[in-house]
């Protein structure tokens, strides 16, 4: 299974809308639109998990696709890099 990063989402993006776009390329296991803690609206990116083969098709097919007037940026998600720890004074 691969995790796909989806960037340049419109503020109105929903998990259902994102699932609909990626379902055209295969079985979608999970969808998460990352939201702002305070406002609850989309932060402009999200993640989709799909089987490897379907994910590869989705990455090439959905990259640049229009969603709410914005061209999606789609690529394989990279592992989150941890920030250097800072001393707590």
PESUL-V618008 format. One record per residue. N is the residue number from 1. RES is the residue in three letters. PSI is psi in radians with two decimals (NA if undefined). Layout:
n = (N N)
res = (RES RES)
psi = (PSI PSI)
This chain:
n = (1 2 3 4 5 6 7 8 9 10 11 12 13 14 15 16 17 18 19 20 21 22 23 24 25 26 27 28 29 30 31 32 33 34 35 36 37 38 39 40 41 42 43 44 45 46 47 48 49 50 51 52 53 54 55 56 57 58 59 60 61 62 63 64 65 66 67 68 69 70 71 72 73 74 75 76 77 78 79 80 81 82 83 84 85 86 87 88 89)
res = (UNK UNK UNK UNK UNK UNK UNK UNK UNK UNK UNK UNK UNK UNK UNK UNK UNK UNK UNK UNK UNK UNK UNK UNK UNK UNK UNK UNK UNK UNK UNK UNK UNK UNK UNK UNK UNK UNK UNK UNK UNK UNK UNK UNK UNK UNK UNK UNK UNK UNK UNK UNK UNK UNK UNK UNK UNK UNK UNK UNK UNK UNK UNK UNK UNK UNK UNK UNK UNK UNK UNK UNK UNK UNK UNK UNK UNK UNK UNK UNK UNK UNK UNK UNK UNK UNK UNK UNK UNK)
psi = (2.46 2.56 2.26 2.30 2.32 1.98 3.01 0.58 2.55 2.76 -0.46 0.04 2.43 2.82 -0.65 -0.72 -0.72 -0.71 -0.70 -0.76 -0.82 -0.38 -0.38 -0.29 -0.10 -2.92 2.15 2.13 -0.70 2.71 2.40 2.10 2.14 2.22 2.72 2.35 -0.69 -0.79 -0.41 -0.01 2.83 2.47 0.05 0.12 2.87 -3.06 2.53 2.38 2.26 2.87 2.65 -0.90 -0.76 -0.66 -0.73 -0.73 -0.72 -0.68 -0.82 -0.59 -0.64 -0.30 2.15 -0.14 2.54 2.34 1.96 0.60 0.14 2.47 2.07 2.50 2.02 2.24 2.99 2.34 2.46 2.64 2.46 2.24 2.32 2.45 2.58 2.43 2.48 2.56 2.48 1.91 NA)
